[in-house]
């Protein structure tokens, strides 16, 4: 394999797969903040499962969306990579890689379950998460083409990835994580709309059924801002009612989440005033959601160390 081919394969995985560590760490660090003990081997082992699965899902999306990537606008967060359009000879290699990575994630999940004597539900969690990742664009379900794209993005970004981190550290998924996942689910829901907005025309031509396709970009900006507002409200309520044990200040996290909320509202106003700024508005709001993930991760580390 020559170097150019290798680099195209690496690029096809998309950098967003590497950002999974931010969401995974939210779940793992939250578990430690509320009283779990931290084990570096379980943390790394759990992340290897997640990274393999998320990377496989990225390759799968590129593989099955190649027909509409020909007319897509490529952005740092959406629109495909265009690599398989320019290099169709890579399709067989990518198909083999994505099958290998999904299989690797499942095998690692089984090894993790046995090695650390985890309940069998952990392995079930791994299988379900990988099944969801495959079915997003791949047949036979092709969920994003059947109107389930937003729900799958919300579930993946807001519950499954963070849930792996929590499960790997806490050894269970309990009520505390379910509550903590609520603002993360809302972040994921907002993220799904910001990822869909730049692709509306392409998704329409490709027969994807998304809410942005059906309702338009303005609807996407509205729902994105509302979701970010509700996420902020969740953190605020967690802090006011001291929902969780531990020393974490959820009012501070509510302040963090105000950042993408402001930019989400600003993006909606910009879109109404000047639709040519749509890409800038989407990029700012999307980037700031990831900024909030980073801020909360750093804050959790501070709480743990102090």
N, C-alpha and C positions, 0 to 999 in steps of 0.2 A: 504494500500500500504506500503510495507516494505521500509526501507531506501535505500537499494541497488538498488531496482527497481526505486525509485525516482531519485537517482543520475544518473542512466543510461539515464533516460528521460531528465534530465537537460543537461548531456553531449551531447546528441544527437542534441540539439539545436545549438551546435558549438559556440565557443567563437567569431567567426567572426560576428555573429549577434549583439553582444555588441559593435563591432567596428563601427556600423552604426552611432553612436553618433558623431564620428569624421567627417564624411562626411555631416551629417545633420547640424552640427554646422558650417561647411564652408558656406553653403547657408544662414543660419540665421545670422551669424556674418557679412557676406558680405553685407547683407541688411542693417544692422545697420551702417556699415562703410560708405555706400553711402547715408545715411540720414534717414533711417527708425527709428522709436522709438521702443525700446525693451520692450516687455511685457513677464514677466516670465511665466505667465499662458498659453499664446499662445505657447511659446517655449516648455514648458513641454507637453502640450496637443498635439502639432504636433508630438513631438518625441514619445509619446505613440502610436500614429497611425503607425508611421514608425517601431518602435520596434516590435509591434505585427505582422505587415506584413512581416518584414524581418525574424523574428523568425519562422513564419509559413512557409515561403519559404525554410528555412533551414531544417525543419522537412519534408517538401514535397520532397525535393531533396533526403534526406536519405531514405525516404519511397519507392520512385519509382526507386532508383538506387541500391536497396539492392542486386539485382542479380549480378551486376558487382562489388559491394563492396567486394564480397567474394574473389576476386583475386587482389584487389587494394592495392597499397602501401599507407599507411596512413601517412599524413604529417599535420603540424599545419594549413595549408591553403587548402588542397585538399585531395582527395582520400577517402572521406566518413569517418565515424567513426568506422564502423564495429560492432556497437552495435546491430543492428537488425539482423546481420548475426549470432551473438552469442546468441541473445535473441529474436527469432522470435515470442515469445508469447507477445511481446510488440507492435506488428504491429497494432492490433486493437486500442490500447490506443493511439498510435501515430497518427493514421488516425483521431481519434476523436479530438485530440489536434490541429492538423493542420487545420481542418475545423473550430474549435472554434476560433482559433487565426485569421484566415482570416476574419471570420464573425465579430470578435471583432474589428479588424482594420477598417472595413467598417462602423460598427455602431459608433465607436468613430469618424470617419470622418464626419458622418452625425450630430452627437451631436456637434462637433466642429464648423461645418458650421452654424448651427442654433444658438448655444450659443454665438458665436462671430460675428454673422451677416455677414458671409463671402459670397462671390458670389458662386453660385451653381457650378461653374467650379472647385472650390476646392474639392467638393465631387466627381465630375467626375474624377479629378486627382487621388483621393484615390482609386476609383474603378478600373481605368485603371492600376495603379501601382500594385494592388493586383492581377489583372487578369494576368499581365505579370509575377509576381512572381509564380503564380500557373502553368502557361503554360510552364515554363522553362523545367520541366521534366515530369509534369503530363499530362495524356491524356485529351482531344483528340489531342491537338496540339503537345506536347512533342518537343518543339522548339529546344532544344539542340541536339535532334536526327535527326533534319532536316536541320542542317547547320546554325542555327541562334544563337548558343551559345555565340559567341563573341559579337554579336550585343546586345543581351539581357544583358550580363554582363556590357558592356559599358554603355548602357542606364540606367541600374539600379544604378551602382556605380557612374556614371558620371553626371547623370541628375536628375533622379527621387528622390533619397534620398536627395541630396543637394537641389533639387527643393522644396521638402517639407519644409525644413528649411527656404528657402527664401520666399515661399508662406505664411508660418505661420506668418512671421514677416512683410513682405511687403504687404500682402493681394492680391498679383497678381504675375504672371510670365510675366516679360517684357523683352525688348531687352537687358537691362543690365545683367540680369541673363543668358540669352541665350549666350551672349558673354563670360561671366565669366565661363560658363559651358564647353566651348571648351577645355581648358587644362584638366579639370576634366574628360571629355569624353575620351580624349587621355590617361590619367592615367588609366581609366577603361578598355580601349582597351588593353593597355599593361598588365594590371592585368589579363585579361582573358587568355592571352597566357601563362603567368607565372603559372597560375593555371592549365592549360591544359598540360603543358610539362611533369610533373611527371606522368600523367595519360594516356599518349599516347597509350601504349600497351593495357591497360585495356579498354580504350575507343574504340580502334580498335576492340577488341573482343566483346565489348558490342554494336557494331554497331552505336556508336555515330558519327555524321558527324561534325568534327571540322577541322579547318585549320591546326592544329598541326597533327591531324591524317592523313590528306591528303598530307601535305607538309613536315612534319617532325619537330623534335625538333629544328634544326638549324634555320629553317624558323621562328619558334616561338621566338627564341632569337633575330633574326634580326628585326622582326616587333615590338617586345617589346622595343628594343633600339630606333628604329626610332620613335615610338609613344612617348616615353619619351623625345626625342629630340624635337619633334614638340610641346609638352606641354611646354617645356622650352622656345621655340621660342614664343609661345603665351604670356606667362607672360612677356617676354622681350619686345614684341611689345606693350602690354598694358602699360608698364612703359614708353617706349620711346615716345609714342603718347598720353600719359595721357588720356586714353580712359574713365576712370571712375572718377566721382566726389569723393571728400573725400581726406583724408590725407594718404591713404595706398600707400606704395612704392612697386610696382609690380616688380621692378628690384630686390629687395630683395627676392621676391618669386621665381623669375627666378633662383636666386642663390640656394635657397632651392631645387628646382627641378633638379639642376645639380647633386645632391647626387645620386638619383636612376639612372639618366642617365649614370653616370660614372660606377656604379655597373652593369647596364644593358649591357654596352659595355664590361666591364670586364668579365661578365658572358658569353658573346658570345665568347670572346677570350679563356676563360677557357674551354668552351665546345669543341671548335675546337681542342685545345691542349690535353685535357684529359676528355673524356666523363663520366668518373667515378665521376667527381665533379659536375654533373648536379644538384643534389639536393641542394648542398650548394649554387650554383650560383642562383638557383631559389629562395631559401629562402631569400638570401640577397636582391635581387632586389625587391621581394614582400614586405618584411619587411620595406624597405626604402620608398616605396610608402606611407605606413601608417605613417612613420616618417614625411614625407612632409605634410600630412594632419594635424598632430599634430603641426608642426612648424607654418603652416599658421594659424591654429586656435589660437595658443598662440599669434602670432603676431597681429591678428585682435583684440584680447582682449586688447592687449597693446595699439593699436591705439585708440580703443574706450575709454579706461580709461584715456588716456593722451590728 
